Amino acid sequence: MPPTPSRRPWWRRTLRTLAVAYGVLATLALLVVLALSDGHVVSYVLGLFATWWLAPALVLVPFAAAFRSWRTLAAVVVPALAAGTLFGPYALHRLDPRDPGSDLRVATFNTTNWRGAAGVTELMRHGGADVVLLQEVVPSQQARYREQWPEYAYRSYTGTTATGGRNEGDGNAVWSKYPIVSVEPVTGLPTGARPADVVTVDADGRRIAVISVHLASPCLFCSPAKAALNPAGDTADAARVRVAEARRYGDLAESLHAAGNAVVLAGDLNSAEFNEPLRVLRSHGLTDVHRAVGTQPGLTRGASPGFARVDVVLVAGLEPVDDHERDPGGSTHSPVVADLAWPS
């Protein structure tokens, strides 16, 4: 009698079934993100958390190949390609020799209404930044820091916007070791956007247009009453405001660079790699410093390791050299420090 074919162990069948189910669901999630972009709360949240639900694909590909499960491989190939575009650059940067030379160091930090005061202190003392861009700066704290860190002799604050029913609004700030030669408010922002300024810095004869940004905050899974307190509306409305903000800032950065300025646009985008605002800003000629030189995902939102990279430094007319995150010191965001060089 011919031998009875042996059945695969139950655990292999179970793992294959789970892997195929993951691949199908992840592919559908990618299609939702591509089709709806940030226009719906589901697609926005999927884009925000893409780092986490795409990562398993990188493990499942070698798993499928090792066990010759071609059905599994076919199911996970699309999310694996997406994961490769997300994580691949960081792996490649680890192989590149680093150039230690830089001409300018900038930092961005959402202080979470100054609950991250310890992070601000650490950043100012040890970050070594020439220009610091801050978000969620509470007016009552400005006086507290007025006499501290005198090396930042030039400081500019935007107007504040009360959000979420707070007694005190918050705004953006730029602190600089170089002279600030002009401050111009950004016009043309959509309804619900926070105010922002173009702060022009003279760095030893070179002009840098610095824009500290804090795009519209989401109201994830909040009640209608709470959403009504958010100037940008509910989660879906806020996502659309962010896209409009990104388009305006992208146009502005493009015109500032065309006029001969280097541009540093940095802050809290409230969106991640697979959300639309970052793609819009890059499409206007801005270089994402972390994407260009980073060696790890750099998830800046939430306690370490964080759940999304929403705090970014984008530049035009400057070359990325290095970047890293620092201690948040109580903030819900990590500061990002970027080293930059003038074009050779």
C-alpha positions, 0 to 999 in steps of 0.5 A, spaced: 500 500 500 502 506 498 504 510 504 499 515 507 501 522 506 502 526 512 498 532 514 501 538 516 502 539 524 496 543 527 500 549 529 503 550 522 496 550 519 493 555 524 499 559 523 498 559 516 491 561 517 492 567 521 498 569 517 493 569 511 488 573 514 493 578 517 495 579 509 488 580 507 486 585 512 492 589 512 492 589 504 484 592 505 487 597 510 492 599 505 486 600 500 482 604 505 488 609 506 489 610 499 482 611 497 480 615 503 486 618 505 485 623 511 478 624 509 475 619 514 476 617 521 478 610 519 483 611 514 486 617 518 487 612 524 489 607 520 495 611 517 497 614 524 498 607 526 501 604 520 508 603 523 505 597 528 500 594 523 505 593 517 511 591 521 508 583 522 509 583 514 516 583 515 516 577 519 511 573 515 515 573 509 521 569 511 516 565 515 512 563 509 518 562 505 521 558 510 515 553 510 514 554 503 507 557 504 506 560 497 499 562 499 501 566 505 507 569 501 502 571 496 497 574 502 503 578 505 507 581 499 503 587 499 503 589 506 511 587 506 512 592 500 509 597 504 513 596 510 519 596 506 518 603 504 516 605 511 522 601 514 527 600 509 530 607 509 532 607 516 535 600 515 539 603 509 542 609 513 545 604 518 549 602 513 552 609 511 558 612 514 556 618 518 558 625 516 559 628 523 560 635 520 554 640 520 553 648 520 546 648 524 542 644 529 535 645 530 530 642 535 522 642 535 518 640 541 511 640 543 511 641 550 504 639 552 502 646 555 509 646 558 508 639 562 514 637 559 518 643 562 523 638 564 524 636 557 525 643 555 530 644 561 534 638 558 533 640 551 536 647 552 542 645 557 544 639 553 541 639 546 546 644 543 540 647 538 542 654 535 534 654 533 529 651 537 521 651 535 516 650 540 509 648 540 503 649 546 507 654 549 502 657 555 503 665 555 503 664 563 510 660 562 513 665 558 515 670 564 518 664 567 523 662 562 524 669 560 531 670 564 533 663 563 538 660 557 540 667 555 544 664 549 537 664 546 537 672 546 532 672 540 525 669 541 518 670 538 511 668 540 505 667 536 498 669 538 495 663 542 488 659 541 484 657 546 482 649 545 479 644 548 476 648 553 482 650 557 482 656 561 489 658 557 490 658 550 497 655 547 501 658 541 508 656 538 515 659 539 521 660 536 528 661 540 534 663 536 541 664 538 542 668 531 538 675 530 531 674 528 530 680 523 523 679 521 516 676 523 510 675 519 504 672 520 502 666 515 496 668 512 491 664 508 490 658 513 484 654 513 478 655 519 480 652 525 488 652 524 492 655 529 496 661 527 503 661 525 509 666 523 514 666 518 520 668 523 526 670 519 533 668 522 540 671 520 545 666 521 552 669 519 549 672 513 544 667 511 537 668 511 533 662 514 525 662 514 523 658 520 516 656 521 514 653 528 507 649 526 502 645 530 497 642 525 490 641 527 489 636 533 484 630 532 479 629 537 480 621 537 473 617 539 471 623 543 464 625 544 460 630 540 460 635 546 468 635 546 469 635 539 465 642 539 470 645 543 475 643 538 476 649 533 478 644 527 472 640 529 471 632 530 476 627 527 475 627 520 474 635 520 480 636 523 484 631 518 481 635 512 484 642 516 490 639 516 491 637 509 489 644 507 494 647 512 499 642 509 498 645 502 498 652 505 505 651 508 507 647 502 506 653 498 509 658 502 515 654 503 516 653 496 515 661 495 520 662 501 525 658 498 525 661 491 526 667 494 533 665 496 531 663 503 533 656 506 527 654 510 526 650 516 519 648 517 518 643 524 513 641 529 507 637 531 503 635 524 498 630 528 499 625 522 504 620 520 508 617 514 502 614 511 497 620 512 496 626 507 499 632 510 507 629 510 506 627 503 503 634 501 509 637 504 514 633 501 511 634 494 513 642 495 520 640 495 521 640 503 526 634 505 524 630 511 530 630 515 528 623 519 526 620 513 533 622 509 538 620 515 534 617 521 536 610 523 530 608 527 522 609 526 523 615 531 516 614 534 515 621 537 508 621 540 506 618 547 511 614 552 517 610 549 517 607 544 511 611 542 505 610 537 507 615 531 512 619 528 508 626 528 514 631 530 518 632 524 523 637 521 523 639 514 528 643 510 529 646 504 536 649 502 539 645 507 542 638 507 540 633 513 546 630 517 543 627 523 537 627 527 535 624 534 530 624 539 531 627 546 527 626 553 520 628 553 520 630 561 513 629 562 511 631 555 506 627 551 511 628 545 519 627 544 523 633 542 527 632 535 534 635 534 536 635 527 543 637 524 544 640 518 549 643 513 549 648 508 549 645 501 556 644 498 
